Amino acid sequence: MCSINTQGFIWGDDKKDILAHLSADGSKKFDLILLADLIFNHSQHQQLLKTCRDVLAPGGVVYTTFTHHVVKWAYRDMRFFDIATEQGFKFEKMYEERWQCMFPEDEGDVDVRSTVHAYKLWIE
């Protein structure tokens, strides 16, 4: 049987409430974390990765997918991985696939904005 819990959370805040979903004493951590279209929020990279690091179980993995919605800031998106490395993560690109552009009226190269990137992150 599977149960799903949802809860609001601000990246970098005290993690005890979200870990309480796994065990009453908060000692268990997550084996899997899915981050979908979050790294566009550049000001939160540090806190997002800190939270992932703090709640990830040994041997656990983080999967992230994203597109470069604002082409001129693609380099800022990719800084996420520099910060991940600084925080002890290893990472590998899993795939890159072109999909339909989410906001066709936006500025910038449509090919760049239509490409979905997927990465795997872990801590050894």
N, CA, C and O atoms as CSV, one atom per row, in Angstrom:
chain,resi,resn,atom,element,x,y,z
A,1,MET,N,N,0.841,-1.182,0.000
A,1,MET,CA,C,0.000,0.000,0.000
A,1,MET,C,C,0.884,1.242,0.000
A,1,MET,O,O,1.950,1.263,0.616
A,2,CYS,N,N,0.441,2.236,-0.675
A,2,CYS,CA,C,1.195,3.475,-0.824
A,2,CYS,C,C,0.382,4.622,-0.231
A,2,CYS,O,O,-0.843,4.670,-0.350
A,3,SER,N,N,1.095,5.537,0.406
A,3,SER,CA,C,0.411,6.741,0.866
A,3,SER,C,C,1.185,7.947,0.343
A,3,SER,O,O,2.403,7.899,0.173
A,4,ILE,N,N,0.470,9.001,0.098
A,4,ILE,CA,C,1.067,10.229,-0.393
A,4,ILE,C,C,0.697,11.345,0.567
A,4,ILE,O,O,-0.467,11.517,0.930
A,5,ASN,N,N,1.706,12.095,0.970
A,5,ASN,CA,C,1.489,13.242,1.838
A,5,ASN,C,C,1.985,14.485,1.118
A,5,ASN,O,O,2.987,14.441,0.405
A,6,THR,N,N,1.290,15.577,1.306
A,6,THR,CA,C,1.755,16.849,0.765
A,6,THR,C,C,1.889,17.840,1.904
A,6,THR,O,O,1.165,17.783,2.898
A,7,GLN,N,N,2.827,18.743,1.733
A,7,GLN,CA,C,3.051,19.736,2.775
A,7,GLN,C,C,3.816,20.893,2.159
A,7,GLN,O,O,4.746,20.685,1.380
A,8,GLY,N,N,3.431,22.094,2.501
A,8,GLY,CA,C,4.193,23.256,2.064
A,8,GLY,C,C,5.554,23.258,2.730
A,8,GLY,O,O,5.702,22.812,3.867
A,9,PHE,N,N,6.553,23.765,2.011
A,9,PHE,CA,C,7.902,23.786,2.564
A,9,PHE,C,C,8.704,24.885,1.871
A,9,PHE,O,O,8.598,25.068,0.658
A,10,ILE,N,N,9.494,25.605,2.634
A,10,ILE,CA,C,10.391,26.608,2.080
A,10,ILE,C,C,11.792,26.027,2.120
A,10,ILE,O,O,12.287,25.645,3.180
A,11,TRP,N,N,12.436,25.964,0.941
A,11,TRP,CA,C,13.775,25.386,0.845
A,11,TRP,C,C,14.702,25.997,1.873
A,11,TRP,O,O,14.767,27.217,2.024
A,12,GLY,N,N,15.424,25.131,2.583
A,12,GLY,CA,C,16.389,25.577,3.581
A,12,GLY,C,C,15.816,25.680,4.980
A,12,GLY,O,O,16.579,25.797,5.938
A,13,ASP,N,N,14.491,25.640,5.134
A,13,ASP,CA,C,13.887,25.700,6.462
A,13,ASP,C,C,14.141,24.403,7.229
A,13,ASP,O,O,14.689,23.439,6.692
A,14,ASP,N,N,13.735,24.405,8.479
A,14,ASP,CA,C,13.883,23.220,9.325
A,14,ASP,C,C,13.197,22.039,8.669
A,14,ASP,O,O,12.034,22.128,8.277
A,15,LYS,N,N,13.898,20.957,8.550
A,15,LYS,CA,C,13.407,19.785,7.816
A,15,LYS,C,C,12.664,18.770,8.686
A,15,LYS,O,O,12.178,17.764,8.169
A,16,LYS,N,N,12.568,19.012,9.982
A,16,LYS,CA,C,11.984,17.995,10.863
A,16,LYS,C,C,10.543,17.648,10.499
A,16,LYS,O,O,10.142,16.489,10.612
A,17,ASP,N,N,9.762,18.630,10.067
A,17,ASP,CA,C,8.363,18.353,9.736
A,17,ASP,C,C,8.223,17.463,8.498
A,17,ASP,O,O,7.341,16.605,8.446
A,18,ILE,N,N,9.098,17.666,7.497
A,18,ILE,CA,C,8.975,16.806,6.319
A,18,ILE,C,C,9.561,15.419,6.586
A,18,ILE,O,O,9.076,14.430,6.036
A,19,LEU,N,N,10.594,15.336,7.418
A,19,LEU,CA,C,11.146,14.017,7.752
A,19,LEU,C,C,10.212,13.236,8.675
A,19,LEU,O,O,10.278,12.008,8.726
A,20,ALA,N,N,9.349,13.933,9.398
A,20,ALA,CA,C,8.388,13.260,10.284
A,20,ALA,C,C,7.412,12.393,9.490
A,20,ALA,O,O,6.794,11.488,10.051
A,21,HIS,N,N,7.268,12.661,8.188
A,21,HIS,CA,C,6.405,11.811,7.354
A,21,HIS,C,C,6.999,10.413,7.185
A,21,HIS,O,O,6.278,9.460,6.891
A,22,LEU,N,N,8.303,10.296,7.370
A,22,LEU,CA,C,8.971,9.004,7.181
A,22,LEU,C,C,9.124,8.227,8.473
A,22,LEU,O,O,9.034,6.999,8.472
A,23,SER,N,N,9.355,8.925,9.575
A,23,SER,CA,C,9.484,8.269,10.882
A,23,SER,C,C,9.171,9.287,11.965
A,23,SER,O,O,9.441,10.477,11.810
A,24,ALA,N,N,8.608,8.818,13.046
A,24,ALA,CA,C,8.176,9.719,14.121
A,24,ALA,C,C,9.335,10.534,14.685
A,24,ALA,O,O,9.156,11.694,15.056
A,25,ASP,N,N,10.512,9.938,14.750
A,25,ASP,CA,C,11.648,10.657,15.323
A,25,ASP,C,C,12.459,11.427,14.279
A,25,ASP,O,O,13.442,12.085,14.621
A,26,GLY,N,N,12.056,11.349,13.019
A,26,GLY,CA,C,12.736,12.093,11.956
A,26,GLY,C,C,14.080,11.537,11.551
A,26,GLY,O,O,14.865,12.217,10.890
A,27,SER,N,N,14.353,10.292,11.947
A,27,SER,CA,C,15.669,9.712,11.658
A,27,SER,C,C,15.789,9.139,10.244
A,27,SER,O,O,16.894,9.035,9.711
A,28,LYS,N,N,14.672,8.772,9.639
A,28,LYS,CA,C,14.712,8.246,8.268
A,28,LYS,C,C,14.804,9.414,7.287
A,28,LYS,O,O,14.330,10.519,7.551
A,29,LYS,N,N,15.432,9.124,6.148
A,29,LYS,CA,C,15.566,10.140,5.113
A,29,LYS,C,C,15.053,9.581,3.792
A,29,LYS,O,O,14.751,8.393,3.681
A,30,PHE,N,N,14.961,10.443,2.807
A,30,PHE,CA,C,14.394,10.069,1.510
A,30,PHE,C,C,15.412,9.361,0.621
A,30,PHE,O,O,16.564,9.781,0.510
A,31,ASP,N,N,14.960,8.280,-0.006
A,31,ASP,CA,C,15.785,7.558,-0.978
A,31,ASP,C,C,15.731,8.224,-2.347
A,31,ASP,O,O,16.652,8.078,-3.151
A,32,LEU,N,N,14.655,8.951,-2.610
A,32,LEU,CA,C,14.419,9.538,-3.916
A,32,LEU,C,C,13.824,10.934,-3.759
A,32,LEU,O,O,12.864,11.130,-3.015
A,33,ILE,N,N,14.398,11.889,-4.461
A,33,ILE,CA,C,13.868,13.246,-4.503
A,33,ILE,C,C,13.716,13.622,-5.966
A,33,ILE,O,O,14.653,13.475,-6.751
A,34,LEU,N,N,12.536,14.107,-6.331
A,34,LEU,CA,C,12.260,14.536,-7.703
A,34,LEU,C,C,12.123,16.056,-7.725
A,34,LEU,O,O,11.307,16.629,-7.002
A,35,LEU,N,N,12.920,16.691,-8.554
A,35,LEU,CA,C,12.861,18.143,-8.724
A,35,LEU,C,C,12.456,18.414,-10.166
A,35,LEU,O,O,13.228,18.147,-11.087
A,36,ALA,N,N,11.280,18.930,-10.364
A,36,ALA,CA,C,10.788,19.180,-11.720
A,36,ALA,C,C,10.654,20.679,-11.942
A,36,ALA,O,O,9.869,21.354,-11.275
A,37,ASP,N,N,11.432,21.188,-12.889
A,37,ASP,CA,C,11.352,22.582,-13.315
A,37,ASP,C,C,11.487,23.547,-12.143
A,37,ASP,O,O,10.653,24.434,-11.957
A,38,LEU,N,N,12.546,23.366,-11.354
A,38,LEU,CA,C,12.777,24.228,-10.195
A,38,LEU,C,C,14.018,25.092,-10.308
A,38,LEU,O,O,14.117,26.098,-9.606
A,39,ILE,N,N,14.963,24.742,-11.159
A,39,ILE,CA,C,16.233,25.452,-11.100
A,39,ILE,C,C,16.222,26.809,-11.794
A,39,ILE,O,O,17.239,27.502,-11.817
A,40,PHE,N,N,15.084,27.191,-12.358
A,40,PHE,CA,C,14.958,28.548,-12.918
A,40,PHE,C,C,14.997,29.589,-11.801
A,40,PHE,O,O,15.280,30.759,-12.059
A,41,ASN,N,N,14.716,29.179,-10.570
A,41,ASN,CA,C,14.675,30.086,-9.427
A,41,ASN,C,C,16.089,30.181,-8.842
A,41,ASN,O,O,16.391,29.570,-7.817
A,42,HIS,N,N,16.928,30.940,-9.497
A,42,HIS,CA,C,18.358,30.980,-9.206
A,42,HIS,C,C,18.676,31.379,-7.776
A,42,HIS,O,O,19.644,30.877,-7.203
A,43,SER,N,N,17.900,32.253,-7.193
A,43,SER,CA,C,18.182,32.710,-5.832
A,43,SER,C,C,17.993,31.599,-4.800
A,43,SER,O,O,18.418,31.742,-3.654
A,44,GLN,N,N,17.370,30.512,-5.191
A,44,GLN,CA,C,17.101,29.431,-4.246
A,44,GLN,C,C,17.998,28.204,-4.426
A,44,GLN,O,O,17.813,27.208,-3.727
A,45,HIS,N,N,18.953,28.253,-5.335
A,45,HIS,CA,C,19.815,27.091,-5.573
A,45,HIS,C,C,20.494,26.593,-4.300
A,45,HIS,O,O,20.466,25.398,-4.004
A,46,GLN,N,N,21.097,27.504,-3.555
A,46,GLN,CA,C,21.803,27.107,-2.324
A,46,GLN,C,C,20.857,26.388,-1.369
A,46,GLN,O,O,21.166,25.302,-0.880
A,47,GLN,N,N,19.706,26.998,-1.108
A,47,GLN,CA,C,18.766,26.436,-0.137
A,47,GLN,C,C,18.125,25.133,-0.636
A,47,GLN,O,O,17.922,24.199,0.139
A,48,LEU,N,N,17.814,25.081,-1.916
A,48,LEU,CA,C,17.244,23.877,-2.501
A,48,LEU,C,C,18.210,22.709,-2.350
A,48,LEU,O,O,17.816,21.626,-1.918
A,49,LEU,N,N,19.463,22.926,-2.702
A,49,LEU,CA,C,20.459,21.852,-2.603
A,49,LEU,C,C,20.782,21.503,-1.156
A,49,LEU,O,O,21.018,20.338,-0.838
A,50,LYS,N,N,20.795,22.496,-0.282
A,50,LYS,CA,C,21.019,22.220,1.145
A,50,LYS,C,C,19.923,21.305,1.673
A,50,LYS,O,O,20.198,20.333,2.377
A,51,THR,N,N,18.693,21.620,1.331
A,51,THR,CA,C,17.585,20.773,1.778
A,51,THR,C,C,17.726,19.357,1.222
A,51,THR,O,O,17.574,18.381,1.956
A,52,CYS,N,N,18.015,19.248,-0.061
A,52,CYS,CA,C,18.187,17.915,-0.661
A,52,CYS,C,C,19.288,17.146,0.055
A,52,CYS,O,O,19.112,15.975,0.394
A,53,ARG,N,N,20.413,17.796,0.283
A,53,ARG,CA,C,21.533,17.148,0.973
A,53,ARG,C,C,21.122,16.687,2.377
A,53,ARG,O,O,21.464,15.581,2.797
A,54,ASP,N,N,20.401,17.527,3.086
A,54,ASP,CA,C,20.039,17.230,4.471
A,54,ASP,C,C,18.992,16.132,4.608
A,54,ASP,O,O,18.943,15.459,5.638
A,55,VAL,N,N,18.157,15.936,3.597
A,55,VAL,CA,C,17.081,14.945,3.726
A,55,VAL,C,C,17.304,13.701,2.866
A,55,VAL,O,O,16.456,12.810,2.847
A,56,LEU,N,N,18.424,13.628,2.159
A,56,LEU,CA,C,18.700,12.487,1.281
A,56,LEU,C,C,19.392,11.375,2.065
A,56,LEU,O,O,20.397,11.603,2.738
A,57,ALA,N,N,18.841,10.179,1.966
A,57,ALA,CA,C,19.412,9.018,2.635
A,57,ALA,C,C,20.721,8.602,1.966
A,57,ALA,O,O,20.919,8.876,0.782
A,58,PRO,N,N,21.606,7.953,2.697
A,58,PRO,CA,C,22.808,7.413,2.057
A,58,PRO,C,C,22.406,6.501,0.895
A,58,PRO,O,O,21.530,5.648,1.041
A,59,GLY,N,N,23.038,6.683,-0.233
A,59,GLY,CA,C,22.690,5.902,-1.423
A,59,GLY,C,C,21.489,6.445,-2.176
A,59,GLY,O,O,21.126,5.908,-3.222
A,60,GLY,N,N,20.866,7.501,-1.667
A,60,GLY,CA,C,19.691,8.083,-2.320
A,60,GLY,C,C,20.080,8.908,-3.541
A,60,GLY,O,O,21.248,9.245,-3.734
A,61,VAL,N,N,19.087,9.223,-4.354
A,61,VAL,CA,C,19.336,10.003,-5.569
A,61,VAL,C,C,18.323,11.134,-5.699
A,61,VAL,O,O,17.201,11.068,-5.199
A,62,VAL,N,N,18.772,12.172,-6.393
A,62,VAL,CA,C,17.927,13.305,-6.740
A,62,VAL,C,C,17.869,13.341,-8.262
A,62,VAL,O,O,18.904,13.326,-8.929
A,63,TYR,N,N,16.663,13.389,-8.807
A,63,TYR,CA,C,16.498,13.554,-10.248
A,63,TYR,C,C,15.913,14.933,-10.491
A,63,TYR,O,O,14.969,15.344,-9.816
A,64,THR,N,N,16.473,15.644,-11.454
A,64,THR,CA,C,15.931,16.951,-11.797
A,64,THR,C,C,15.752,17.062,-13.305
A,64,THR,O,O,16.592,16.616,-14.087
A,65,THR,N,N,14.650,17.660,-13.684
A,65,THR,CA,C,14.393,17.975,-15.089
A,65,THR,C,C,14.106,19.461,-15.188
A,65,THR,O,O,13.553,20.063,-14.268
A,66,PHE,N,N,14.489,20.047,-16.317
A,66,PHE,CA,C,14.278,21.476,-16.500
A,66,PHE,C,C,14.466,21.846,-17.961
A,66,PHE,O,O,15.041,21.097,-18.751
A,67,THR,N,N,13.967,23.012,-18.287
A,67,THR,CA,C,14.258,23.653,-19.568
A,67,THR,C,C,14.784,25.047,-19.274
A,67,THR,O,O,14.538,25.606,-18.205
A,68,HIS,N,N,15.500,25.592,-20.221
A,68,HIS,CA,C,15.985,26.968,-20.106
A,68,HIS,C,C,14.884,27.885,-20.643
A,68,HIS,O,O,14.886,28.237,-21.823
A,69,HIS,N,N,13.962,28.264,-19.792
A,69,HIS,CA,C,12.840,29.106,-20.222
A,69,HIS,C,C,13.293,30.486,-20.678
A,69,HIS,O,O,12.730,31.054,-21.614
A,70,VAL,N,N,14.301,31.017,-20.020
A,70,VAL,CA,C,14.854,32.316,-20.400
A,70,VAL,C,C,16.267,32.046,-20.930
A,70,VAL,O,O,17.204,31.835,-20.160
A,71,VAL,N,N,16.394,32.056,-22.236
A,71,VAL,CA,C,17.632,31.638,-22.884
A,71,VAL,C,C,18.836,32.427,-22.381
A,71,VAL,O,O,19.901,31.854,-22.152
A,72,LYS,N,N,18.677,33.729,-22.210
A,72,LYS,CA,C,19.821,34.543,-21.790
A,72,LYS,C,C,20.288,34.206,-20.375
A,72,LYS,O,O,21.378,34.617,-19.976
A,73,TRP,N,N,19.494,33.475,-19.621
A,73,TRP,CA,C,19.873,33.082,-18.267
A,73,TRP,C,C,20.183,31.591,-18.148
A,73,TRP,O,O,20.242,31.064,-17.037
A,74,ALA,N,N,20.377,30.919,-19.248
A,74,ALA,CA,C,20.696,29.487,-19.211
A,74,ALA,C,C,21.944,29.224,-18.367
A,74,ALA,O,O,22.011,28.226,-17.650
A,75,TYR,N,N,22.916,30.104,-18.449
A,75,TYR,CA,C,24.138,29.918,-17.657
A,75,TYR,C,C,23.830,29.963,-16.159
A,75,TYR,O,O,24.482,29.285,-15.365
A,76,ARG,N,N,22.826,30.773,-15.778
A,76,ARG,CA,C,22.418,30.816,-14.370
A,76,ARG,C,C,21.767,29.497,-13.961
A,76,ARG,O,O,21.989,29.006,-12.854
A,77,ASP,N,N,20.970,28.930,-14.850
A,77,ASP,CA,C,20.381,27.612,-14.579
A,77,ASP,C,C,21.492,26.603,-14.300
A,77,ASP,O,O,21.416,25.826,-13.349
A,78,MET,N,N,22.516,26.627,-15.139
A,78,MET,CA,C,23.581,25.634,-15.036
A,78,MET,C,C,24.485,25.846,-13.823
A,78,MET,O,O,25.193,24.921,-13.424
A,79,ARG,N,N,24.480,27.024,-13.234
A,79,ARG,CA,C,25.231,27.250,-11.984
A,79,ARG,C,C,24.730,26.338,-10.867
A,79,ARG,O,O,25.451,26.054,-9.910
A,80,PHE,N,N,23.497,25.889,-11.003
A,80,PHE,CA,C,22.935,24.932,-10.043
A,80,PHE,C,C,23.908,23.776,-9.818
A,80,PHE,O,O,24.087,23.323,-8.688
A,81,PHE,N,N,24.529,23.304,-10.884
A,81,PHE,CA,C,25.416,22.145,-10.784
A,81,PHE,C,C,26.771,22.503,-10.180
A,81,PHE,O,O,27.412,21.652,-9.563
A,82,ASP,N,N,27.215,23.737,-10.344
A,82,ASP,CA,C,28.419,24.196,-9.641
A,82,ASP,C,C,28.164,24.200,-8.140
A,82,ASP,O,O,29.001,23.748,-7.358
A,83,ILE,N,N,27.020,24.705,-7.749
A,83,ILE,CA,C,26.660,24.752,-6.329
A,83,ILE,C,C,26.476,23.336,-5.793
A,83,ILE,O,O,26.874,23.040,-4.666
A,84,ALA,N,N,25.878,22.470,-6.592
A,84,ALA,CA,C,25.713,21.068,-6.182
A,84,ALA,C,C,27.074,20.437,-5.887
A,84,ALA,O,O,27.240,19.749,-4.880
A,85,THR,N,N,28.030,20.671,-6.757
A,85,THR,CA,C,29.375,20.134,-6.557
A,85,THR,C,C,29.987,20.698,-5.279
A,85,THR,O,O,30.595,19.956,-4.508
A,86,GLU,N,N,29.836,21.997,-5.046
A,86,GLU,CA,C,30.344,22.627,-3.828
A,86,GLU,C,C,29.731,21.999,-2.582
A,86,GLU,O,O,30.375,21.928,-1.536
A,87,GLN,N,N,28.476,21.542,-2.698
A,87,GLN,CA,C,27.790,20.951,-1.545
A,87,GLN,C,C,27.992,19.439,-1.451
A,87,GLN,O,O,27.344,18.779,-0.639
A,88,GLY,N,N,28.879,18.892,-2.268
A,88,GLY,CA,C,29.235,17.477,-2.136
A,88,GLY,C,C,28.502,16.525,-3.059
A,88,GLY,O,O,28.669,15.311,-2.948
A,89,PHE,N,N,27.696,17.047,-3.964
A,89,PHE,CA,C,26.975,16.187,-4.897
A,89,PHE,C,C,27.845,15.827,-6.090
A,89,PHE,O,O,28.695,16.607,-6.519
A,90,LYS,N,N,27.619,14.652,-6.608
A,90,LYS,CA,C,28.089,14.232,-7.923
A,90,LYS,C,C,26.863,14.294,-8.819
A,90,LYS,O,O,25.734,14.222,-8.334
A,91,PHE,N,N,27.076,14.428,-10.118
A,91,PHE,CA,C,25.920,14.443,-11.011
A,91,PHE,C,C,26.304,13.919,-12.381
A,91,PHE,O,O,27.470,13.923,-12.776
A,92,GLU,N,N,25.273,13.465,-13.095
A,92,GLU,CA,C,25.459,13.070,-14.484
A,92,GLU,C,C,24.213,13.432,-15.269
A,92,GLU,O,O,23.093,13.378,-14.762
A,93,LYS,N,N,24.437,13.802,-16.514
A,93,LYS,CA,C,23.321,14.107,-17.408
A,93,LYS,C,C,22.737,12.783,-17.875
A,93,LYS,O,O,23.466,11.910,-18.347
A,94,MET,N,N,21.440,12.634,-17.747
A,94,MET,CA,C,20.777,11.400,-18.164
A,94,MET,C,C,20.303,11.487,-19.599
A,94,MET,O,O,20.505,10.564,-20.387
A,95,TYR,N,N,19.673,12.596,-19.934
A,95,TYR,CA,C,19.229,12.774,-21.313
A,95,TYR,C,C,18.874,14.219,-21.583
A,95,TYR,O,O,18.781,15.052,-20.682
A,96,GLU,N,N,18.683,14.475,-22.844
A,96,GLU,CA,C,18.251,15.773,-23.340
A,96,GLU,C,C,17.282,15.454,-24.474
A,96,GLU,O,O,17.618,14.717,-25.401
A,97,GLU,N,N,16.092,16.005,-24.392
A,97,GLU,CA,C,15.064,15.671,-25.382
A,97,GLU,C,C,14.278,16.923,-25.753
A,97,GLU,O,O,13.958,17.751,-24.900
A,98,ARG,N,N,13.983,17.041,-27.004
A,98,ARG,CA,C,13.216,18.207,-27.472
A,98,ARG,C,C,11.723,17.909,-27.381
A,98,ARG,O,O,11.249,16.873,-27.847
A,99,TRP,N,N,10.997,18.837,-26.773
A,99,TRP,CA,C,9.556,18.759,-26.625
A,99,TRP,C,C,8.951,20.018,-27.224
A,99,TRP,O,O,9.665,20.887,-27.726
A,100,GLN,N,N,7.650,20.105,-27.167
A,100,GLN,CA,C,6.964,21.316,-27.617
A,100,GLN,C,C,7.304,22.462,-26.670
A,100,GLN,O,O,7.326,22.277,-25.453
A,101,CYS,N,N,7.563,23.618,-27.208
A,101,CYS,CA,C,7.909,24.790,-26.416
A,101,CYS,C,C,6.726,25.194,-25.536
A,101,CYS,O,O,5.606,25.354,-26.022
A,102,MET,N,N,6.988,25.358,-24.229
A,102,MET,CA,C,5.913,25.662,-23.285
A,102,MET,C,C,5.338,27.066,-23.485
A,102,MET,O,O,4.125,27.259,-23.392
A,103,PHE,N,N,6.196,28.037,-23.758
A,103,PHE,CA,C,5.750,29.423,-23.930
A,103,PHE,C,C,6.268,29.933,-25.272
A,103,PHE,O,O,7.272,30.645,-25.314
A,104,PRO,N,N,5.597,29.579,-26.371
A,104,PRO,CA,C,6.112,29.912,-27.701
A,104,PRO,C,C,6.275,31.409,-27.961
A,104,PRO,O,O,7.073,31.801,-28.813
A,105,GLU,N,N,5.538,32.243,-27.245
A,105,GLU,CA,C,5.623,33.684,-27.470
A,105,GLU,C,C,6.830,34.330,-26.779
A,105,GLU,O,O,7.138,35.492,-27.041
A,106,ASP,N,N,7.514,33.590,-25.902
A,106,ASP,CA,C,8.664,34.150,-25.192
A,106,ASP,C,C,9.844,34.378,-26.125
A,106,ASP,O,O,9.900,33.832,-27.227
A,107,GLU,N,N,10.785,35.193,-25.662
A,107,GLU,CA,C,11.984,35.504,-26.441
A,107,GLU,C,C,12.995,34.372,-26.351
A,107,GLU,O,O,12.965,33.557,-25.428
A,108,GLY,N,N,13.894,34.342,-27.334
A,108,GLY,CA,C,15.006,33.399,-27.298
A,108,GLY,C,C,14.798,32.222,-28.230
A,108,GLY,O,O,13.688,31.943,-28.683
A,109,ASP,N,N,15.876,31.558,-28.496
A,109,ASP,CA,C,15.916,30.417,-29.408
A,109,ASP,C,C,14.907,29.341,-28.983
A,109,ASP,O,O,14.975,28.819,-27.870
A,110,VAL,N,N,13.986,29.025,-29.873
A,110,VAL,CA,C,12.939,28.035,-29.577
A,110,VAL,C,C,13.547,26.662,-29.310
A,110,VAL,O,O,13.047,25.925,-28.460
A,111,ASP,N,N,14.616,26.307,-30.021
A,111,ASP,CA,C,15.253,25.010,-29.778
A,111,ASP,C,C,15.769,24.907,-28.349
A,111,ASP,O,O,15.627,23.867,-27.705
A,112,VAL,N,N,16.363,25.982,-27.857
A,112,VAL,CA,C,16.873,25.983,-26.484
A,112,VAL,C,C,15.714,25.884,-25.502
A,112,VAL,O,O,15.776,25.105,-24.551
A,113,ARG,N,N,14.671,26.651,-25.716
A,113,ARG,CA,C,13.526,26.673,-24.800
A,113,ARG,C,C,12.681,25.412,-24.880
A,113,ARG,O,O,11.878,25.153,-23.983
A,114,SER,N,N,12.844,24.624,-25.934
A,114,SER,CA,C,12.072,23.393,-26.108
A,114,SER,C,C,12.811,22.157,-25.622
A,114,SER,O,O,12.243,21.065,-25.604
A,115,THR,N,N,14.062,22.313,-25.231
A,115,THR,CA,C,14.866,21.163,-24.841
A,115,THR,C,C,14.724,20.901,-23.350
A,115,THR,O,O,14.954,21.784,-22.524
A,116,VAL,N,N,14.343,19.674,-23.019
A,116,VAL,CA,C,14.220,19.239,-21.633
A,116,VAL,C,C,15.505,18.502,-21.264
A,116,VAL,O,O,15.956,17.609,-21.981
A,117,HIS,N,N,16.078,18.893,-20.141
A,117,HIS,CA,C,17.313,18.287,-19.634
A,117,HIS,C,C,16.971,17.467,-18.397
A,117,HIS,O,O,16.141,17.878,-17.586
A,118,ALA,N,N,17.598,16.326,-18.255
A,118,ALA,CA,C,17.389,15.487,-17.061
A,118,ALA,C,C,18.748,15.087,-16.491
A,118,ALA,O,O,19.631,14.621,-17.212
A,119,TYR,N,N,18.891,15.277,-15.192
A,119,TYR,CA,C,20.140,14.964,-14.480
A,119,TYR,C,C,19.846,14.108,-13.264
A,119,TYR,O,O,18.756,14.149,-12.694
A,120,LYS,N,N,20.832,13.346,-12.892
A,120,LYS,CA,C,20.822,12.551,-11.666
A,120,LYS,C,C,21.909,13.113,-10.753
A,120,LYS,O,O,23.033,13.351,-11.195
A,121,LEU,N,N,21.575,13.322,-9.485
A,121,LEU,CA,C,22.547,13.800,-8.494
A,121,LEU,C,C,22.584,12.832,-7.321
A,121,LEU,O,O,21.570,12.226,-6.975
A,122,TRP,N,N,23.733,12.693,-6.723
A,122,TRP,CA,C,23.885,11.820,-5.560
A,122,TRP,C,C,25.093,12.288,-4.750
A,122,TRP,O,O,25.895,13.097,-5.216
A,123,ILE,N,N,25.204,11.772,-3.554
A,123,ILE,CA,C,26.365,12.038,-2.686
A,123,ILE,C,C,27.025,10.703,-2.414
A,123,ILE,O,O,26.376,9.751,-1.983
A,124,GLU,N,N,28.320,10.643,-2.670
A,124,GLU,CA,C,29.049,9.366,-2.442
A,124,GLU,C,C,29.337,9.173,-0.981
A,124,GLU,O,O,29.936,8.169,-0.597
